[in-house]
């Protein structure tokens, strides 16, 4: 795994762009049936990143003490749109 929490691999996107017509291959395995989307980030001085949005059909799990994180830029946008952060959210 990398310092950013991911792993390196070979990504290949092919297809028509029509529903069901796209393949998202990660190291030769088509991941498209289990995804709702893919976002590519290519920075000038960074390695390319692919963010895979995983499709969850069913999730029967209960977790206590889960920490929800709103990234700073997202937080700024939400506040501009009228969102009020909860008390004690720890952000300045």
N, CA, C and O atoms as a GROMACS GRO file, in nm:
protein
  368
    1UNK      N    1   0.084  -0.118   0.000
    1UNK     CA    2   0.000   0.000   0.000
    1UNK      C    3   0.088   0.124   0.000
    1UNK      O    4   0.199   0.122   0.054
    2UNK      N    5   0.039   0.230  -0.060
    2UNK     CA    6   0.116   0.353  -0.065
    2UNK      C    7   0.089   0.437   0.059
    2UNK      O    8   0.005   0.402   0.142
    3UNK      N    9   0.161   0.547   0.070
    3UNK     CA   10   0.140   0.638   0.181
    3UNK      C   11   0.001   0.700   0.178
    3UNK      O   12  -0.048   0.748   0.280
    4UNK      N   13  -0.064   0.700   0.063
    4UNK     CA   14  -0.196   0.760   0.048
    4UNK      C   15  -0.307   0.659   0.072
    4UNK      O   16  -0.424   0.693   0.052
    5UNK      N   17  -0.276   0.539   0.114
    5UNK     CA   18  -0.378   0.442   0.148
    5UNK      C   19  -0.423   0.355   0.032
    5UNK      O   20  -0.520   0.280   0.046
    6UNK      N   21  -0.358   0.362  -0.080
    6UNK     CA   22  -0.396   0.281  -0.194
    6UNK      C   23  -0.286   0.183  -0.228
    6UNK      O   24  -0.189   0.167  -0.154
    7UNK      N   25  -0.303   0.119  -0.342
    7UNK     CA   26  -0.198   0.029  -0.389
    7UNK      C   27  -0.175   0.057  -0.536
    7UNK      O   28  -0.265   0.104  -0.606
    8UNK      N   29  -0.056   0.027  -0.583
    8UNK     CA   30  -0.024   0.048  -0.723
    8UNK      C   31  -0.077  -0.067  -0.805
    8UNK      O   32  -0.078  -0.181  -0.759
    9UNK      N   33  -0.121  -0.040  -0.925
    9UNK     CA   34  -0.169  -0.144  -1.014
    9UNK      C   35  -0.186  -0.088  -1.153
    9UNK      O   36  -0.170   0.032  -1.176
   10UNK      N   37  -0.220  -0.176  -1.247
   10UNK     CA   38  -0.242  -0.134  -1.385
   10UNK      C   39  -0.392  -0.120  -1.408
   10UNK      O   40  -0.466  -0.216  -1.390
   11UNK      N   41  -0.436  -0.001  -1.449
   11UNK     CA   42  -0.576   0.028  -1.472
   11UNK      C   43  -0.598   0.045  -1.622
   11UNK      O   44  -0.522   0.114  -1.689
   12UNK      N   45  -0.703  -0.019  -1.673
   12UNK     CA   46  -0.737  -0.007  -1.814
   12UNK      C   47  -0.886   0.017  -1.827
   12UNK      O   48  -0.966  -0.062  -1.777
   13UNK      N   49  -0.924   0.126  -1.895
   13UNK     CA   50  -1.064   0.160  -1.918
   13UNK      C   51  -1.093   0.143  -2.067
   13UNK      O   52  -1.024   0.200  -2.151
   14UNK      N   53  -1.196   0.063  -2.099
   14UNK     CA   54  -1.234   0.042  -2.238
   14UNK      C   55  -1.386   0.034  -2.247
   14UNK      O   56  -1.454   0.008  -2.148
   15UNK      N   57  -1.437   0.056  -2.366
   15UNK     CA   58  -1.580   0.038  -2.387
   15UNK      C   59  -1.645   0.152  -2.462
   15UNK      O   60  -1.580   0.246  -2.507
   16UNK      N   61  -1.776   0.139  -2.473
   16UNK     CA   62  -1.856   0.233  -2.551
   16UNK      C   63  -1.900   0.354  -2.471
   16UNK      O   64  -1.939   0.456  -2.529
   17UNK      N   65  -1.896   0.346  -2.340
   17UNK     CA   66  -1.948   0.453  -2.256
   17UNK      C   67  -2.098   0.441  -2.232
   17UNK      O   68  -2.155   0.519  -2.156
   18UNK      N   69  -2.160   0.345  -2.296
   18UNK     CA   70  -2.302   0.319  -2.275
   18UNK      C   71  -2.320   0.230  -2.153
   18UNK      O   72  -2.228   0.159  -2.114
   19UNK      N   73  -2.439   0.233  -2.090
   19UNK     CA   74  -2.462   0.148  -1.972
   19UNK      C   75  -2.428   0.001  -2.002
   19UNK      O   76  -2.477  -0.057  -2.099
   20UNK      N   77  -2.345  -0.055  -1.919
   20UNK     CA   78  -2.304  -0.194  -1.935
   20UNK      C   79  -2.197  -0.216  -2.040
   20UNK      O   80  -2.153  -0.329  -2.060
   21UNK      N   81  -2.154  -0.110  -2.106
   21UNK     CA   82  -2.058  -0.125  -2.215
   21UNK      C   83  -1.916  -0.082  -2.180
   21UNK      O   84  -1.833  -0.065  -2.270
   22UNK      N   85  -1.889  -0.064  -2.053
   22UNK     CA   86  -1.756  -0.017  -2.012
   22UNK      C   87  -1.688  -0.122  -1.925
   22UNK      O   88  -1.750  -0.182  -1.837
   23UNK      N   89  -1.560  -0.143  -1.950
   23UNK     CA   90  -1.480  -0.231  -1.866
   23UNK      C   91  -1.380  -0.147  -1.789
   23UNK      O   92  -1.318  -0.056  -1.844
   24UNK      N   93  -1.365  -0.177  -1.661
   24UNK     CA   94  -1.267  -0.113  -1.575
   24UNK      C   95  -1.180  -0.227  -1.522
   24UNK      O   96  -1.217  -0.294  -1.425
   25UNK      N   97  -1.067  -0.246  -1.585
   25UNK     CA   98  -0.980  -0.358  -1.548
   25UNK      C   99  -0.870  -0.311  -1.455
   25UNK      O  100  -0.797  -0.216  -1.486
   26UNK      N  101  -0.859  -0.376  -1.342
   26UNK     CA  102  -0.751  -0.352  -1.247
   26UNK      C  103  -0.667  -0.478  -1.243
   26UNK      O  104  -0.713  -0.584  -1.198
   27UNK      N  105  -0.544  -0.467  -1.291
   27UNK     CA  106  -0.453  -0.581  -1.302
   27UNK      C  107  -0.519  -0.698  -1.376
   27UNK      O  108  -0.505  -0.814  -1.336
   28UNK      N  109  -0.592  -0.665  -1.485
   28UNK     CA  110  -0.652  -0.767  -1.570
   28UNK      C  111  -0.787  -0.820  -1.526
   28UNK      O  112  -0.846  -0.902  -1.595
   29UNK      N  113  -0.838  -0.774  -1.412
   29UNK     CA  114  -0.968  -0.820  -1.362
   29UNK      C  115  -1.070  -0.709  -1.383
   29UNK      O  116  -1.050  -0.596  -1.339
   30UNK      N  117  -1.182  -0.741  -1.452
   30UNK     CA  118  -1.286  -0.642  -1.477
   30UNK      C  119  -1.362  -0.612  -1.348
   30UNK      O  120  -1.430  -0.699  -1.294
   31UNK      N  121  -1.348  -0.489  -1.300
   31UNK     CA  122  -1.412  -0.446  -1.176
   31UNK      C  123  -1.545  -0.375  -1.201
   31UNK      O  124  -1.618  -0.349  -1.106
   32UNK      N  125  -1.578  -0.344  -1.327
   32UNK     CA  126  -1.694  -0.262  -1.359
   32UNK      C  127  -1.825  -0.311  -1.297
   32UNK      O  128  -1.903  -0.227  -1.251
   33UNK      N  129  -1.853  -0.442  -1.294
   33UNK     CA  130  -1.981  -0.484  -1.237
   33UNK      C  131  -1.997  -0.446  -1.089
   33UNK      O  132  -2.110  -0.440  -1.040
   34UNK      N  133  -1.890  -0.422  -1.018
   34UNK     CA  134  -1.896  -0.388  -0.877
   34UNK      C  135  -1.874  -0.241  -0.847
   34UNK      O  136  -1.855  -0.203  -0.731
   35UNK      N  137  -1.876  -0.158  -0.952
   35UNK     CA  138  -1.848  -0.016  -0.934
   35UNK      C  139  -1.966   0.070  -0.978
   35UNK      O  140  -2.045   0.032  -1.063
   36UNK      N  141  -1.976   0.189  -0.916
   36UNK     CA  142  -2.073   0.287  -0.962
   36UNK      C  143  -2.003   0.400  -1.035
   36UNK      O  144  -2.069   0.482  -1.100
   37UNK      N  145  -1.871   0.407  -1.026
   37UNK     CA  146  -1.797   0.511  -1.097
   37UNK      C  147  -1.649   0.504  -1.072
   37UNK      O  148  -1.602   0.433  -0.984
   38UNK      N  149  -1.576   0.579  -1.152
   38UNK     CA  150  -1.430   0.588  -1.142
   38UNK      C  151  -1.393   0.735  -1.161
   38UNK      O  152  -1.441   0.801  -1.253
   39UNK      N  153  -1.307   0.785  -1.074
   39UNK     CA  154  -1.255   0.921  -1.087
   39UNK      C  155  -1.105   0.912  -1.104
   39UNK      O  156  -1.037   0.846  -1.025
   40UNK      N  157  -1.052   0.979  -1.206
   40UNK     CA  158  -0.908   0.981  -1.229
   40UNK      C  159  -0.853   1.116  -1.186
   40UNK      O  160  -0.909   1.220  -1.220
   41UNK      N  161  -0.744   1.113  -1.111
   41UNK     CA  162  -0.674   1.234  -1.070
   41UNK      C  163  -0.531   1.224  -1.121
   41UNK      O  164  -0.458   1.131  -1.089
   42UNK      N  165  -0.493   1.323  -1.201
   42UNK     CA  166  -0.358   1.325  -1.255
   42UNK      C  167  -0.300   1.462  -1.225
   42UNK      O  168  -0.334   1.561  -1.290
   43UNK      N  169  -0.210   1.466  -1.126
   43UNK     CA  170  -0.146   1.591  -1.087
   43UNK      C  171  -0.013   1.606  -1.158
   43UNK      O  172   0.046   1.508  -1.204
   44UNK      N  173   0.034   1.729  -1.167
   44UNK     CA  174   0.159   1.758  -1.237
   44UNK      C  175   0.276   1.683  -1.176
   44UNK      O  176   0.357   1.625  -1.249
   45UNK      N  177   0.288   1.684  -1.044
   45UNK     CA  178   0.403   1.622  -0.978
   45UNK      C  179   0.366   1.498  -0.897
   45UNK      O  180   0.445   1.454  -0.813
   46UNK      N  181   0.249   1.441  -0.921
   46UNK     CA  182   0.204   1.323  -0.846
   46UNK      C  183   0.182   1.205  -0.938
   46UNK      O  184   0.166   1.221  -1.059
   47UNK      N  185   0.181   1.087  -0.880
   47UNK     CA  186   0.143   0.969  -0.955
   47UNK      C  187  -0.007   0.975  -0.981
   47UNK      O  188  -0.081   1.027  -0.898
   48UNK      N  189  -0.053   0.924  -1.095
   48UNK     CA  190  -0.196   0.922  -1.122
   48UNK      C  191  -0.270   0.841  -1.015
   48UNK      O  192  -0.219   0.741  -0.965
   49UNK      N  193  -0.392   0.885  -0.982
   49UNK     CA  194  -0.475   0.813  -0.886
   49UNK      C  195  -0.607   0.779  -0.951
   49UNK      O  196  -0.662   0.858  -1.028
   50UNK      N  197  -0.658   0.661  -0.922
   50UNK     CA  198  -0.792   0.621  -0.964
   50UNK      C  199  -0.872   0.594  -0.838
   50UNK      O  200  -0.834   0.510  -0.756
   51UNK      N  201  -0.982   0.665  -0.822
   51UNK     CA  202  -1.071   0.644  -0.708
   51UNK      C  203  -1.188   0.560  -0.759
   51UNK      O  204  -1.265   0.605  -0.844
   52UNK      N  205  -1.201   0.440  -0.706
   52UNK     CA  206  -1.306   0.349  -0.748
   52UNK      C  207  -1.423   0.359  -0.650
   52UNK      O  208  -1.406   0.336  -0.530
   53UNK      N  209  -1.541   0.392  -0.702
   53UNK     CA  210  -1.662   0.399  -0.620
   53UNK      C  211  -1.726   0.261  -0.621
   53UNK      O  212  -1.779   0.216  -0.722
   54UNK      N  213  -1.721   0.194  -0.506
   54UNK     CA  214  -1.765   0.056  -0.495
   54UNK      C  215  -1.916   0.049  -0.474
   54UNK      O  216  -1.973   0.125  -0.395
   55UNK      N  217  -1.980  -0.041  -0.545
   55UNK     CA  218  -2.123  -0.063  -0.535
   55UNK      C  219  -2.150  -0.159  -0.420
   55UNK      O  220  -2.098  -0.271  -0.418
   56UNK      N  221  -2.232  -0.116  -0.323
   56UNK     CA  222  -2.271  -0.202  -0.212
   56UNK      C  223  -2.419  -0.237  -0.227
   56UNK      O  224  -2.505  -0.149  -0.218
   57UNK      N  225  -2.448  -0.363  -0.248
   57UNK     CA  226  -2.587  -0.405  -0.261
   57UNK      C  227  -2.653  -0.417  -0.126
   57UNK      O  228  -2.768  -0.378  -0.108
   58UNK      N  229  -2.581  -0.472  -0.032
   58UNK     CA  230  -2.640  -0.496   0.099
   58UNK      C  231  -2.530  -0.488   0.203
   58UNK      O  232  -2.420  -0.540   0.183
   59UNK      N  233  -2.561  -0.423   0.312
   59UNK     CA  234  -2.462  -0.410   0.419
   59UNK      C  235  -2.534  -0.425   0.552
   59UNK      O  236  -2.606  -0.335   0.595
   60UNK      N  237  -2.514  -0.537   0.616
   60UNK     CA  238  -2.575  -0.564   0.746
   60UNK      C  239  -2.468  -0.559   0.853
   60UNK      O  240  -2.424  -0.662   0.904
   61UNK      N  241  -2.426  -0.440   0.886
   61UNK     CA  242  -2.320  -0.423   0.984
   61UNK      C  243  -2.355  -0.308   1.076
   61UNK      O  244  -2.409  -0.206   1.033
   62UNK      N  245  -2.325  -0.326   1.202
   62UNK     CA  246  -2.344  -0.221   1.301
   62UNK      C  247  -2.209  -0.191   1.362
   62UNK      O  248  -2.140  -0.282   1.408
   63UNK      N  249  -2.172  -0.066   1.364
   63UNK     CA  250  -2.043  -0.027   1.418
   63UNK      C  251  -2.063   0.084   1.520
   63UNK      O  252  -2.140   0.177   1.498
   64UNK      N  253  -1.994   0.073   1.632
   64UNK     CA  254  -1.996   0.178   1.733
   64UNK      C  255  -1.870   0.262   1.719
   64UNK      O  256  -1.763   0.210   1.685
   65UNK      N  257  -1.882   0.390   1.746
   65UNK     CA  258  -1.766   0.477   1.749
   65UNK      C  259  -1.708   0.509   1.613
   65UNK      O  260  -1.589   0.538   1.602
   66UNK      N  261  -1.790   0.506   1.508
   66UNK     CA  262  -1.741   0.537   1.374
   66UNK      C  263  -1.714   0.687   1.364
   66UNK      O  264  -1.796   0.768   1.406
   67UNK      N  265  -1.600   0.722   1.310
   67UNK     CA  266  -1.565   0.863   1.291
   67UNK      C  267  -1.598   0.901   1.147
   67UNK      O  268  -1.550   0.838   1.053
   68UNK      N  269  -1.680   1.005   1.131
   68UNK     CA  270  -1.713   1.056   0.999
   68UNK      C  271  -1.626   1.178   0.973
   68UNK      O  272  -1.615   1.267   1.056
   69UNK      N  273  -1.564   1.180   0.857
   69UNK     CA  274  -1.472   1.287   0.823
   69UNK      C  275  -1.523   1.360   0.700
   69UNK      O  276  -1.552   1.300   0.597
   70UNK      N  277  -1.533   1.492   0.713
   70UNK     CA  278  -1.567   1.577   0.599
   70UNK      C  279  -1.439   1.651   0.561
   70UNK      O  280  -1.389   1.731   0.640
   71UNK      N  281  -1.386   1.626   0.441
   71UNK     CA  282  -1.263   1.694   0.401
   71UNK      C  283  -1.280   1.846   0.406
   71UNK      O  284  -1.390   1.897   0.380
   72UNK      N  285  -1.173   1.920   0.438
   72UNK     CA  286  -1.182   2.065   0.453
   72UNK      C  287  -1.248   2.138   0.335
   72UNK      O  288  -1.331   2.226   0.357
   73UNK      N  289  -1.212   2.104   0.213
   73UNK     CA  290  -1.269   2.173   0.096
   73UNK      C  291  -1.418   2.142   0.084
   73UNK      O  292  -1.496   2.231   0.051
   74UNK      N  293  -1.458   2.018   0.113
   74UNK     CA  294  -1.599   1.982   0.110
   74UNK      C  295  -1.673   2.058   0.219
   74UNK      O  296  -1.784   2.106   0.197
   75UNK      N  297  -1.612   2.068   0.336
   75UNK     CA  298  -1.671   2.141   0.448
   75UNK      C  299  -1.697   2.287   0.410
   75UNK      O  300  -1.804   2.341   0.439
   76UNK      N  301  -1.598   2.349   0.344
   76UNK     CA  302  -1.613   2.488   0.301
   76UNK      C  303  -1.732   2.504   0.206
   76UNK      O  304  -1.811   2.597   0.219
   77UNK      N  305  -1.743   2.413   0.110
   77UNK     CA  306  -1.853   2.420   0.013
   77UNK      C  307  -1.986   2.402   0.084
   77UNK      O  308  -2.080   2.477   0.058
   78UNK      N  309  -1.995   2.304   0.174
   78UNK     CA  310  -2.120   2.280   0.246
   78UNK      C  311  -2.161   2.401   0.330
   78UNK      O  312  -2.279   2.435   0.335
   79UNK      N  313  -2.066   2.465   0.395
   79UNK     CA  314  -2.095   2.584   0.475
   79UNK      C  315  -2.146   2.696   0.384
   79UNK      O  316  -2.241   2.767   0.420
   80UNK      N  317  -2.084   2.712   0.267
   80UNK     CA  318  -2.129   2.813   0.172
   80UNK      C  319  -2.272   2.786   0.124
   80UNK      O  320  -2.345   2.878   0.088
   81UNK      N  321  -2.310   2.659   0.124
   81UNK     CA  322  -2.445   2.620   0.082
   81UNK      C  323  -2.545   2.623   0.197
   81UNK      O  324  -2.662   2.589   0.178
   82UNK      N  325  -2.499   2.662   0.317
   82UNK     CA  326  -2.591   2.679   0.429
   82UNK      C  327  -2.583   2.573   0.537
   82UNK      O  328  -2.661   2.577   0.632
   83UNK      N  329  -2.492   2.478   0.526
   83UNK     CA  330  -2.477   2.373   0.626
   83UNK      C  331  -2.415   2.430   0.753
   83UNK      O  332  -2.322   2.511   0.747
   84UNK      N  333  -2.466   2.389   0.865
   84UNK     CA  334  -2.408   2.427   0.994
   84UNK      C  335  -2.339   2.305   1.053
   84UNK      O  336  -2.406   2.205   1.081
   85UNK      N  337  -2.207   2.311   1.073
   85UNK     CA  338  -2.135   2.197   1.130
   85UNK      C  339  -2.186   2.167   1.270
   85UNK      O  340  -2.226   2.259   1.342
   86UNK      N  341  -2.186   2.041   1.310
   86UNK     CA  342  -2.230   2.007   1.446
   86UNK      C  343  -2.136   2.066   1.551
   86UNK      O  344  -2.018   2.087   1.525
   87UNK      N  345  -2.190   2.093   1.668
   87UNK     CA  346  -2.108   2.146   1.778
   87UNK      C  347  -1.999   2.046   1.812
   87UNK      O  348  -2.022   1.926   1.814
   88UNK      N  349  -1.880   2.098   1.840
   88UNK     CA  350  -1.769   2.012   1.881
   88UNK      C  351  -1.715   1.923   1.772
   88UNK      O  352  -1.660   1.817   1.801
   89UNK      N  353  -1.728   1.966   1.647
   89UNK     CA  354  -1.677   1.881   1.538
   89UNK      C  355  -1.526   1.886   1.526
   89UNK      O  356  -1.467   1.812   1.447
   90UNK      N  357  -1.462   1.972   1.605
   90UNK     CA  358  -1.317   1.975   1.610
   90UNK      C  359  -1.252   2.056   1.500
   90UNK      O  360  -1.130   2.076   1.503
   91UNK      N  361  -1.329   2.103   1.403
   91UNK     CA  362  -1.270   2.184   1.294
   91UNK      C  363  -1.278   2.330   1.332
   91UNK      O  364  -1.368   2.373   1.405
   92UNK      N  365  -1.186   2.406   1.282
   92UNK     CA  366  -1.185   2.549   1.314
   92UNK      C  367  -1.262   2.627   1.210
   92UNK      O  368  -1.273   2.749   1.220
   0.00000   0.00000   0.00000
